[in-house]
Amino acid sequence: MKLITEISIPSPLISVTYDRPLLTMGSCFAENMGERLRQYGFESDVNPFGILYNPLSIASSLERLMSGNSFTEAELFQYNGLWHSYAHHGSFSAVTAGETLAKINERFVTAAERFSDCGVLLVTFGTAWIYRKRDDENVVANCHKVPEKYFTRSRLSVDDITSIWIPLLQKLKRLNPNLRVLFTVSPIRHWKDGAHENQLSKATLLLAIEQLKESCGVAYFPAYELMMDELRDYRFYAADMLHPSELAIDYIWDRFVASCFDKSTRETMREVEQINRAMSHRPLNPDSEEYSRFRKQTLLRKADLLQRFPHLRLD
């Protein structure tokens, strides 16, 4: 007896393996999946600009990574006692311009150096709504609580998105022919936009990605559909009734692994999980001979795994 409407996902969508570095960019879902990849020892760079929501800001960030041009103090602004960047999430903001710039460029330089070797790019669109600065019409990734009167708010069209992303994906392909790109739409609803406006926004993102699939051969993972249809119950939501619960994230992660990871990679992930669990074990008596043997065995298993898979990150 079937109790859910199951989403069919072609397998494999893409090939995620330990020897292919990953970059995840976009909304909270990209953050969640990126952190899971890190937990399992994948070489994964997660949101080097912080959480980004709209397709144009994500595209701009990728262009900047390709250029390799670090940020300057002239690109920062001060508001409410902190220095910010309109291209970054508030987690980069600090009391002084120097501190903000140091946080931004330390993260940027590392990401730019890794980007040319990236094997998989996971992009998560969150919303089609954007904010443009009134003074120069530039789209901002984050308003940093600057009053709304300084921005104009609008919803992107499908053409607005594809006109930027099709040439961007073509450029990425020329620079890195082996790069595979996987798109998702965040399952988190932007309720402050309103229920109907949120649906229009998500529909725009889905239609845009469909065109990118047809034009550029990218893949799509249905995280949004899984949340809306397979997990159609409030027990799969966090306390705010908008964000997925840990159970929902676990479920979507399992479907992601099943559709993008081959059998060999999944077996290695199980070994990594066992080692992580062993290394996080807290003994009752850390000075006992038994625990000393346990530690040595764990370290030997870890060394063996690293020898077989030198790309593993088991910090």
Disulfide bonds with the S-S distance in Angstrom:
none
